[in-house]
Amino acid sequence: MKKTKAKRVPRLSAENVEAMFFRFRTANPEPKGELHSLNPFTFLVAVVLSAQATDEGVNRATGPLFAIADTPEKMAALGEEGVTSHIKTIGLFRGKAKNVVALSKQLIERHGSLVPHSREALEALPGVGRKTANVVLNAVFGEPTIAVDTHLFRLGNRLGLAPGKTVNEVEEKLLKAVPPDYLRHAHHWLILHGRYTCKARKPECWRCLVADLCPFTPKTPSPA
């Protein structure tokens, strides 16, 4: 049987990109991520733990963990078994516990127990890749970075905002496509939009803020 190619979504115009982010900002001027944290260190740990896990699941585990280990010193003192006992409900928990303890020790030894404001230094920490570094640089230090997760990858292609075959390609195109005034919060606006409205299997187009700007078809009709 001959395979049919997926229909290519037209590239979103610069005018519509501007209008889209204007609406996102009007509806939610100061968007926030949904991971709970107490300080930059616990935020870094939460992001590392969130790989291939839901924010809700991570928050359930980190509440008790951060209550007793909110600094690199306290986290390192817990050791791998101590961290593991708190995060067993999170996927890949053994590897993540190892990374959390190792990154805590590295922060103590190389960065004075502080989360570094440097992509190179962040990516050198155990368990921290480009996406995690982007999230930390954006949320902790206010850098105009965009971390491409499954939601942003989908939206970049579905909306014609930044079509690409790889995460890095979508990230590069998003940084060019998003107007400078909106770059600071673009990451969170798109994540929240993808998580709650422009869902993977069945986007809720009938209640979408930007449905009239979006070139994706067919639009999902209202269930009512």
Backbone as CSV, one residue per row, in Angstrom:
resi,resn,N_x,N_y,N_z,CA_x,CA_y,CA_z,C_x,C_y,C_z
1,MET,0.842,-1.196,0.000,0.000,0.000,0.000,0.880,1.250,0.000
2,LYS,0.552,2.183,-0.864,1.328,3.410,-0.961,1.019,4.334,0.206
3,LYS,2.082,4.812,0.859,1.896,5.708,1.992,1.573,7.115,1.504
4,THR,0.670,7.757,2.218,0.343,9.146,1.885,1.152,10.061,2.780
5,LYS,1.697,11.092,2.188,2.499,12.031,2.963,1.624,12.926,3.821
6,ALA,2.108,13.265,5.016,1.355,14.155,5.893,1.216,15.515,5.224
7,LYS,0.063,16.088,5.367,-0.192,17.389,4.764,0.681,18.445,5.434
8,ARG,1.381,19.203,4.599,2.271,20.216,5.129,1.491,21.479,5.484
9,VAL,1.709,21.966,6.694,1.018,23.177,7.151,1.755,24.401,6.611
10,PRO,1.036,25.371,6.063,1.696,26.591,5.567,2.425,27.324,6.691
11,ARG,3.526,27.959,6.335,4.290,28.737,7.316,3.468,29.937,7.770
12,LEU,3.435,30.168,9.065,2.677,31.278,9.635,3.336,32.604,9.253
13,SER,2.541,33.573,8.853,3.093,34.867,8.468,3.599,35.623,9.694
14,ALA,4.527,36.540,9.477,5.070,37.337,10.574,3.959,38.134,11.255
15,GLU,3.006,38.599,10.472,1.886,39.358,11.036,1.054,38.499,11.977
16,ASN,0.813,37.254,11.576,0.021,36.364,12.419,0.804,35.886,13.642
17,VAL,2.113,35.748,13.498,2.948,35.396,14.660,2.862,36.503,15.704
18,GLU,2.984,37.737,15.264,2.872,38.883,16.165,1.518,38.891,16.856
19,ALA,0.448,38.671,16.083,-0.908,38.675,16.642,-1.099,37.539,17.635
20,MET,-0.512,36.382,17.335,-0.640,35.213,18.211,-0.041,35.491,19.588
21,PHE,1.187,35.989,19.595,1.849,36.223,20.875,1.258,37.423,21.614
22,PHE,0.715,38.374,20.886,0.014,39.478,21.536,-1.183,38.940,22.320
23,ARG,-1.903,37.998,21.734,-3.057,37.407,22.425,-2.614,36.574,23.628
24,PHE,-1.542,35.806,23.461,-1.035,35.025,24.589,-0.666,35.950,25.752
25,ARG,0.019,37.043,25.441,0.437,37.980,26.491,-0.748,38.675,27.130
26,THR,-1.748,39.038,26.345,-2.934,39.700,26.875,-3.674,38.779,27.843
27,ALA,-3.762,37.509,27.494,-4.482,36.544,28.336,-3.694,36.137,29.566
28,ASN,-2.362,36.142,29.467,-1.514,35.667,30.563,-0.193,36.438,30.539
29,PRO,-0.168,37.645,31.095,1.008,38.516,30.993,2.279,37.948,31.618
30,GLU,2.150,37.185,32.688,3.322,36.638,33.380,3.168,35.124,33.540
31,PRO,3.337,34.376,32.468,3.142,32.920,32.556,4.209,32.267,33.426
32,LYS,3.799,31.240,34.131,4.726,30.534,35.015,4.707,29.043,34.689
33,GLY,5.842,28.405,34.902,5.897,26.961,34.775,5.159,26.303,35.933
34,GLU,4.925,25.019,35.819,4.119,24.325,36.831,4.933,23.434,37.766
35,LEU,6.246,23.440,37.618,7.082,22.701,38.564,7.244,23.510,39.845
36,HIS,7.096,22.870,40.990,7.256,23.546,42.275,8.731,23.548,42.675
37,SER,9.156,24.664,43.251,10.537,24.756,43.722,10.625,25.811,44.817
38,LEU,11.737,25.811,45.529,11.945,26.753,46.627,13.018,27.789,46.309
39,ASN,13.897,27.454,45.383,15.027,28.309,45.041,15.627,27.811,43.722
40,PRO,16.633,28.484,43.175,17.213,28.035,41.905,17.724,26.593,41.934
41,PHE,18.310,26.182,43.047,18.811,24.809,43.129,17.670,23.792,43.021
42,THR,16.622,23.969,43.808,15.527,23.000,43.758,14.801,23.066,42.416
43,PHE,14.798,24.230,41.782,14.204,24.318,40.446,15.017,23.485,39.459
44,LEU,16.333,23.603,39.517,17.196,22.798,38.652,16.932,21.314,38.860
45,VAL,16.857,20.889,40.103,16.602,19.482,40.407,15.242,19.055,39.853
46,ALA,14.228,19.889,40.034,12.889,19.559,39.549,12.877,19.386,38.036
47,VAL,13.600,20.245,37.321,13.643,20.138,35.863,14.359,18.858,35.441
48,VAL,15.437,18.523,36.114,16.146,17.272,35.819,15.218,16.078,36.043
49,LEU,14.446,16.108,37.112,13.536,15.000,37.419,12.349,14.934,36.463
50,SER,12.043,16.039,35.801,10.843,16.099,34.958,11.006,15.431,33.601
51,ALA,12.225,15.033,33.242,12.434,14.356,31.961,11.610,13.076,31.909
52,GLN,10.793,12.951,30.862,9.926,11.779,30.677,9.020,11.543,31.882
53,ALA,8.565,12.638,32.487,7.640,12.565,33.627,6.729,13.785,33.582
54,THR,5.600,13.702,34.246,4.695,14.842,34.283,5.089,15.792,35.404
55,ASP,4.786,17.067,35.229,5.062,18.038,36.290,4.314,17.670,37.563
56,GLU,3.094,17.202,37.407,2.287,16.832,38.575,2.945,15.706,39.364
57,GLY,3.438,14.702,38.645,4.101,13.590,39.310,5.385,14.016,39.995
58,VAL,6.130,14.901,39.358,7.373,15.402,39.952,7.062,16.202,41.210
59,ASN,6.044,17.046,41.153,5.689,17.868,42.318,5.299,17.021,43.524
60,ARG,4.616,15.914,43.279,4.223,15.037,44.396,5.458,14.468,45.092
61,ALA,6.481,14.169,44.302,7.688,13.576,44.877,8.599,14.622,45.515
62,THR,8.695,15.789,44.888,9.671,16.772,45.369,9.204,17.565,46.584
63,GLY,7.919,17.585,46.860,7.447,18.281,48.055,8.154,17.779,49.303
64,PRO,8.052,16.482,49.608,8.752,15.931,50.783,10.274,15.985,50.641
65,LEU,10.783,15.796,49.408,12.229,15.816,49.201,12.812,17.192,49.501
66,PHE,12.213,18.230,48.942,12.742,19.579,49.134,12.547,20.089,50.564
67,ALA,11.612,19.484,51.288,11.402,19.881,52.684,12.616,19.537,53.544
68,ILE,13.380,18.536,53.114,14.554,18.146,53.896,15.873,18.376,53.153
69,ALA,15.790,18.706,51.859,17.016,18.890,51.075,16.813,20.008,50.058
70,ASP,17.010,21.241,50.512,16.801,22.391,49.633,18.109,23.086,49.249
71,THR,19.240,22.433,49.542,20.555,22.955,49.162,21.382,21.800,48.602
72,PRO,22.421,22.110,47.825,23.283,21.031,47.322,23.901,20.203,48.444
73,GLU,24.267,20.862,49.539,24.885,20.140,50.655,23.915,19.114,51.251
74,LYS,22.688,19.524,51.466,21.697,18.613,52.058,21.352,17.484,51.092
75,MET,21.287,17.804,49.790,20.950,16.780,48.805,22.080,15.769,48.689
76,ALA,23.326,16.258,48.673,24.464,15.352,48.588,24.545,14.457,49.824
77,ALA,24.186,15.023,50.975,24.232,14.252,52.219,23.213,13.115,52.227
78,LEU,22.109,13.300,51.516,21.111,12.234,51.435,21.660,11.006,50.720
79,GLY,22.503,11.249,49.743,23.050,10.143,48.967,22.021,9.585,47.994
80,GLU,22.488,8.695,47.128,21.604,8.150,46.092,20.411,7.401,46.673
81,GLU,20.636,6.615,47.696,19.528,5.843,48.274,18.496,6.760,48.929
82,GLY,18.995,7.804,49.589,18.074,8.740,50.230,17.222,9.483,49.216
83,VAL,17.841,9.923,48.131,17.075,10.598,47.076,16.120,9.615,46.411
84,THR,16.622,8.417,46.144,15.785,7.394,45.495,14.518,7.116,46.291
85,SER,14.628,7.079,47.597,13.459,6.774,48.425,12.350,7.807,48.276
86,HIS,12.693,9.014,47.820,11.693,10.067,47.649,11.141,10.147,46.232
87,ILE,11.859,9.594,45.256,11.441,9.798,43.861,11.091,8.499,43.143
88,LYS,10.781,7.447,43.891,10.476,6.153,43.285,9.258,6.178,42.369
89,THR,8.391,7.166,42.545,7.187,7.247,41.703,7.472,7.909,40.358
90,ILE,8.690,8.410,40.170,9.056,9.092,38.931,9.811,8.125,38.026
91,GLY,9.545,8.166,36.754,10.219,7.294,35.808,11.728,7.485,35.815
92,LEU,12.461,6.372,35.599,13.929,6.391,35.547,14.538,6.922,36.850
93,PHE,13.910,6.597,37.976,14.279,7.226,39.248,15.699,6.912,39.698
94,ARG,16.215,5.725,39.400,17.567,5.406,39.867,18.620,6.260,39.162
95,GLY,18.499,6.370,37.865,19.438,7.199,37.124,19.326,8.660,37.505
96,LYS,18.104,9.108,37.744,17.890,10.501,38.132,18.444,10.781,39.522
97,ALA,18.287,9.844,40.436,18.834,10.024,41.787,20.353,10.144,41.724
98,LYS,20.971,9.317,40.893,22.424,9.374,40.726,22.856,10.735,40.193
99,ASN,22.129,11.235,39.202,22.469,12.532,38.614,22.259,13.685,39.602
100,VAL,21.167,13.624,40.370,20.873,14.703,41.323,21.965,14.802,42.388
101,VAL,22.409,13.681,42.882,23.485,13.692,43.886,24.788,14.173,43.257
102,ALA,25.074,13.693,42.047,26.321,14.077,41.376,26.332,15.562,41.035
103,LEU,25.213,16.088,40.553,25.181,17.524,40.210,25.262,18.382,41.473
104,SER,24.702,17.887,42.572,24.793,18.614,43.844,26.251,18.737,44.282
105,LYS,26.992,17.648,44.171,28.404,17.657,44.544,29.205,18.575,43.622
106,GLN,28.857,18.558,42.347,29.576,19.400,41.396,29.305,20.881,41.645
107,LEU,28.061,21.204,42.021,27.741,22.592,42.365,28.560,23.055,43.563
108,ILE,28.710,22.181,44.538,29.499,22.519,45.733,30.970,22.722,45.374
109,GLU,31.498,21.793,44.594,32.933,21.785,44.309,33.370,22.854,43.308
110,ARG,32.492,23.166,42.337,32.918,24.032,41.227,32.221,25.393,41.177
111,HIS,31.082,25.509,41.865,30.290,26.729,41.693,29.851,27.369,43.004
112,GLY,30.521,27.042,44.094,30.176,27.650,45.369,28.748,27.375,45.796
113,SER,28.235,26.206,45.408,26.866,25.763,45.744,25.774,26.557,45.032
114,LEU,26.154,27.359,44.044,25.180,28.157,43.301,24.926,27.556,41.925
115,VAL,23.723,27.757,41.413,23.395,27.342,40.052,24.084,28.310,39.091
116,PRO,24.938,27.839,38.202,25.694,28.738,37.337,24.835,29.402,36.261
117,HIS,25.168,30.651,35.955,24.471,31.412,34.915,25.272,31.300,33.621
118,SER,25.404,30.064,33.146,26.201,29.789,31.962,25.702,28.498,31.324
119,ARG,25.409,28.554,30.031,24.950,27.342,29.352,26.002,26.242,29.430
120,GLU,27.247,26.610,29.181,28.323,25.617,29.185,28.434,24.938,30.549
121,ALA,28.378,25.733,31.610,28.495,25.169,32.961,27.279,24.326,33.316
122,LEU,26.107,24.769,32.910,24.888,23.998,33.186,24.926,22.657,32.471
123,GLU,25.294,22.665,31.195,25.300,21.425,30.424,26.404,20.472,30.857
124,ALA,27.365,20.980,31.622,28.414,20.108,32.163,27.952,19.358,33.406
125,LEU,26.813,19.770,33.978,26.288,19.099,35.169,25.646,17.769,34.785
126,PRO,25.783,16.744,35.610,25.167,15.442,35.336,23.648,15.557,35.174
127,GLY,23.129,14.961,34.107,21.685,14.951,33.886,21.127,16.200,33.254
128,VAL,21.980,17.166,32.927,21.518,18.429,32.347,21.911,18.502,30.874
129,GLY,20.912,18.529,30.013,21.148,18.684,28.583,20.729,20.069,28.133
130,ARG,20.651,20.267,26.832,20.338,21.586,26.292,18.950,22.060,26.722
131,LYS,17.971,21.159,26.691,16.610,21.569,27.044,16.542,22.024,28.498
132,THR,17.122,21.247,29.405,17.121,21.616,30.823,17.851,22.937,31.038
133,ALA,18.991,23.090,30.373,19.751,24.341,30.502,18.920,25.530,30.025
134,ASN,18.205,25.360,28.924,17.355,26.437,28.409,16.255,26.817,29.404
135,VAL,15.655,25.806,30.015,14.593,26.070,30.994,15.147,26.868,32.171
136,VAL,16.303,26.461,32.674,16.907,27.143,33.826,17.324,28.564,33.450
137,LEU,17.963,28.733,32.313,18.394,30.059,31.886,17.203,30.999,31.737
138,ASN,16.089,30.465,31.266,14.887,31.278,31.071,14.195,31.582,32.392
139,ALA,13.898,30.542,33.168,13.080,30.713,34.374,13.846,31.328,35.539
140,VAL,15.111,30.987,35.679,15.902,31.473,36.818,16.583,32.795,36.512
141,PHE,17.123,32.909,35.304,17.941,34.076,34.978,17.293,35.040,33.980
142,GLY,16.084,34.716,33.516,15.373,35.631,32.633,15.931,35.724,31.232
143,GLU,16.703,34.730,30.816,17.253,34.739,29.463,16.159,34.411,28.441
144,PRO,16.213,35.008,27.247,15.197,34.753,26.221,15.461,33.455,25.470
145,THR,15.528,32.352,26.212,15.766,31.046,25.601,14.446,30.309,25.419
146,ILE,14.445,29.331,24.541,13.259,28.519,24.300,13.648,27.051,24.379
147,ALA,13.064,26.336,25.313,13.337,24.912,25.485,12.287,24.125,24.722
148,VAL,12.701,23.377,23.736,11.755,22.642,22.896,11.494,21.263,23.479
149,ASP,10.323,21.113,24.077,9.877,19.811,24.554,8.877,19.258,23.539
150,THR,8.176,18.203,23.909,7.235,17.589,22.975,6.128,18.548,22.557
151,HIS,5.701,19.439,23.469,4.646,20.397,23.142,5.131,21.442,22.139
152,LEU,6.304,22.008,22.388,6.820,23.031,21.482,7.177,22.451,20.117
153,PHE,7.673,21.225,20.112,7.980,20.585,18.833,6.709,20.411,18.011
154,ARG,5.642,19.967,18.682,4.362,19.785,17.994,3.809,21.111,17.496
155,LEU,3.817,22.129,18.356,3.250,23.419,17.970,4.072,24.099,16.882
156,GLY,5.389,23.972,16.968,6.226,24.569,15.940,5.846,24.073,14.557
157,ASN,5.516,22.782,14.467,5.135,22.183,13.191,3.651,22.346,12.878
158,ARG,2.802,22.135,13.866,1.359,22.188,13.626,0.888,23.591,13.268
159,LEU,1.438,24.604,13.925,1.013,25.976,13.687,1.738,26.629,12.508
160,GLY,2.736,25.923,11.961,3.525,26.540,10.910,4.390,27.655,11.459
161,LEU,4.623,27.619,12.761,5.392,28.669,13.432,6.894,28.465,13.249
162,ALA,7.331,27.208,13.374,8.754,26.887,13.230,8.878,25.424,12.817
163,PRO,8.485,25.092,11.605,8.517,23.693,11.175,9.937,23.149,11.109
164,GLY,10.097,21.937,11.605,11.420,21.327,11.587,11.337,19.853,11.918
165,LYS,12.365,19.108,11.532,12.381,17.667,11.754,13.102,17.280,13.039
166,THR,13.850,18.214,13.597,14.585,17.932,14.832,14.290,19.013,15.871
167,VAL,14.566,18.684,17.115,14.371,19.634,18.209,15.225,20.879,18.000
168,ASN,16.471,20.682,17.617,17.364,21.823,17.420,16.907,22.724,16.279
169,GLU,16.375,22.115,15.225,15.888,22.904,14.091,14.690,23.745,14.496
170,VAL,13.766,23.146,15.251,12.588,23.886,15.716,13.008,25.007,16.658
171,GLU,13.953,24.727,17.558,14.425,25.761,18.478,15.026,26.943,17.712
172,GLU,15.873,26.639,16.762,16.533,27.687,15.978,15.507,28.551,15.243
173,LYS,14.495,27.912,14.664,13.487,28.655,13.909,12.565,29.452,14.834
174,LEU,12.272,28.903,16.021,11.448,29.640,16.980,12.146,30.923,17.422
175,LEU,13.433,30.825,17.687,14.185,32.002,18.124,14.176,33.105,17.063
176,LYS,14.073,32.706,15.808,14.020,33.683,14.721,12.598,34.176,14.477
177,ALA,11.616,33.289,14.687,10.228,33.622,14.346,9.532,34.463,15.415
178,VAL,9.826,34.201,16.691,9.138,34.914,17.772,9.669,36.348,17.859
179,PRO,8.784,37.346,17.816,9.233,38.742,17.937,9.990,38.960,19.247
180,PRO,11.043,39.779,19.231,11.885,39.993,20.419,11.110,40.354,21.689
181,ASP,10.046,41.132,21.563,9.279,41.554,22.732,8.610,40.388,23.452
182,TYR,8.478,39.252,22.763,7.761,38.112,23.348,8.681,36.938,23.700
183,LEU,9.954,37.043,23.382,10.861,35.910,23.569,10.993,35.479,25.033
184,ARG,10.951,36.428,25.943,11.153,36.114,27.364,10.158,35.072,27.863
185,HIS,8.911,35.161,27.419,7.881,34.251,27.932,7.352,33.272,26.888
186,ALA,7.906,33.288,25.693,7.386,32.423,24.621,7.396,30.951,25.016
187,HIS,8.442,30.536,25.687,8.577,29.138,26.122,7.362,28.699,26.941
188,HIS,6.996,29.489,27.945,5.881,29.105,28.812,4.534,29.242,28.111
189,TRP,4.343,30.280,27.312,3.072,30.414,26.595,2.822,29.202,25.708
190,LEU,3.841,28.765,24.991,3.668,27.652,24.069,3.481,26.330,24.803
191,ILE,4.217,26.123,25.890,4.028,24.892,26.668,2.596,24.804,27.202
192,LEU,2.132,25.878,27.806,0.786,25.872,28.381,-0.276,25.713,27.286
193,HIS,-0.052,26.337,26.150,-1.004,26.217,25.042,-1.040,24.773,24.532
194,GLY,0.129,24.161,24.412,0.180,22.789,23.933,-0.337,21.783,24.936
195,ARG,-0.147,22.068,26.204,-0.560,21.140,27.258,-2.071,21.146,27.467
196,TYR,-2.695,22.323,27.368,-4.104,22.427,27.737,-5.069,22.731,26.601
197,THR,-4.582,23.221,25.475,-5.486,23.561,24.374,-5.119,22.830,23.088
198,CYS,-3.909,23.061,22.589,-3.487,22.458,21.321,-2.872,21.090,21.597
199,LYS,-3.707,20.190,22.100,-3.253,18.873,22.544,-2.865,17.990,21.359
200,ALA,-2.097,16.951,21.666,-1.530,16.123,20.607,-2.604,15.415,19.777
201,ARG,-3.462,14.676,20.429,-4.417,13.852,19.683,-5.655,14.599,19.232
202,LYS,-6.119,15.500,20.075,-7.355,16.203,19.748,-7.283,17.642,20.234
203,PRO,-6.730,18.516,19.413,-6.646,19.926,19.829,-8.029,20.518,20.047
204,GLU,-8.159,21.333,21.086,-9.470,21.915,21.415,-9.623,23.265,20.708
205,CYS,-9.753,23.173,19.385,-9.776,24.367,18.533,-10.945,25.299,18.852
206,TRP,-12.048,24.734,19.327,-13.238,25.541,19.575,-13.049,26.565,20.685
207,ARG,-12.036,26.370,21.527,-11.796,27.339,22.605,-10.390,27.951,22.519
208,CYS,-9.776,27.837,21.358,-8.412,28.317,21.163,-8.381,29.819,20.913
209,LEU,-7.475,30.498,21.588,-7.316,31.948,21.440,-6.869,32.355,20.045
210,VAL,-6.188,31.439,19.363,-5.573,31.816,18.092,-6.035,30.948,16.933
211,ALA,-7.213,30.333,17.075,-7.707,29.419,16.043,-7.827,30.091,14.675
212,ASP,-8.228,31.364,14.666,-8.402,32.055,13.382,-7.074,32.386,12.715
213,LEU,-5.986,32.349,13.477,-4.665,32.637,12.920,-3.943,31.359,12.498
214,CYS,-4.328,30.259,13.066,-3.649,28.980,12.875,-4.019,28.345,11.535
215,PRO,-3.037,27.924,10.732,-3.320,27.337,9.428,-3.633,25.840,9.476
216,PHE,-3.552,25.238,10.655,-3.788,23.794,10.761,-5.244,23.452,10.443
217,THR,-5.455,22.425,9.647,-6.790,21.956,9.321,-6.791,20.424,9.307
218,PRO,-7.963,19.791,9.544,-9.230,20.455,9.877,-9.279,20.835,11.345
219,LYS,-9.973,21.901,11.657,-10.136,22.324,13.038,-11.072,21.337,13.762
220,THR,-10.756,21.065,15.016,-11.604,20.189,15.811,-12.868,20.927,16.217
221,PRO,-14.046,20.383,15.892,-15.289,21.077,16.246,-15.610,20.966,17.722
222,SER,-16.470,21.834,18.209,-16.907,21.791,19.596,-17.644,20.485,19.860
223,PRO,-17.403,19.865,21.026,-18.097,18.617,21.352,-19.567,18.819,21.667
224,ALA,-19.959,20.069,21.908,-21.357,20.350,22.286,-22.272,20.211,21.086
